[in-house]
Amino acid sequence: MRGYAGRNVFGQGQAVVRVGARMARQWSGVTLSDVAKRAGVSVATASKALNARDEVAPATRQRVLQAADELAFQPNVLARGLISGNTRTIGLLTDELAAARFTIPVLLGAENALGNEQMSVLLCDARGDAIRRRHYIRTLLARQVDGFIVVGDRNDVRASLTRDIPVPVVYVYCESDDPDDLSIIADDEGGARLAAEHLVSLGRRRIAHITGDPAYRAARDRASAARAVLDEAGLEPAGEPLFGQWSQRWGRHAVGALLTAQPDVDAIFCGSDQVAYGVLEGLRDFGRAVPDDVAVVGYDNWELLATESRPPLTTVDVNLEQLGAAAVRHLFAALDGQAATGVIRHPGRLIVRESTGVALPPGPYS
């Protein structure tokens, strides 16, 4: 069982141990004494065997475990936590559960990884409110969680919470502003490079970028990485990046403005799948065929949009569930005394579909 030498928020001393010991004997009708008697050992030995203590011989432990199984003996998890200081429970703290598109997949990945290790999860949504956040931190600590995973909703920098939390903390889909914390974020620059390099490899030479709110670091990073790829290929972008909203409406509006200013555009890299969906609609309205006339790449691999768009959308998958699972792995390492610090950028992958499925024939720029 993983442990952590952190503070016991319920207090120290023998009073807590005595309370835990009394609770540990309350087992849905079957007592620890019943197990000990059936196994032919003392109550103390039975307790040590059930808690995998080293002082018990393997044969004795097996006898106790067999007796517990025959009696359908189930341990009281809270009692064991009071005794051991380890509850096998993790607190998941988010500021925006309503941002389900990004938050929920990260949470699902984390919950699945925790479930595989037979860990329990307590989820709290602070909804961006500092008072609510502090309340939930106190509540989770009062329940003696072994560690925290702080889940972001926009892959951006946020204020560190670690000074208020005396157990290990891992930040995921957000970056703590404290370099001594561990943050696991999606690699927006790397993902944008995949998209832009894909379009260049298809022979596209007039590549534009339509994206969302520039207040998001993700929008800025994707735009700068795409521009870097074009510079490396010796290509001029088809106009400056068009920043706006993360919406289909913005995509439809922006592509109209783009085609008016840059009628020879032959590829568009979009900062999100929602934007790309609107771009595809706008291109149809203007009589441009996708991918024959204009290739389109999205971002996020939102399958509800990407697979149902016309045509299905090539996009960058940021692997949100894998981000959540990675956060759990690093939290377990911290619980084992191997805490890491800094920022880990988790790579995405390019999902190629029909919106870029036809390469242009060799031209004068090839």
JODA-V88346 format. One line per field, one symbol per residue. burial: 1 if it has 9 or more other C-alpha atoms within 8 Angstrom, else 0. A space follows every 10 residues. Layout:
# JODA-V88346
burial: ???
This chain:
# JODA-V88346
burial: 0011000000 0000011001 1011111001 1110111010 1110111111 0000010001 1011111100 0010010011 1110111111 1111111010 0111111111 1111100011 1101111000 0110011001 1101111111 1111110001 0000101111 1111110010 1111111111 1111111011 0111111111 1111011111 1111111011 1000101100 1011011101 1111110110 0100111111 1111111111 1111000111 1101111111 1100110110 0111111111 1111111101 1111110010 1110011111 1111110010 000000
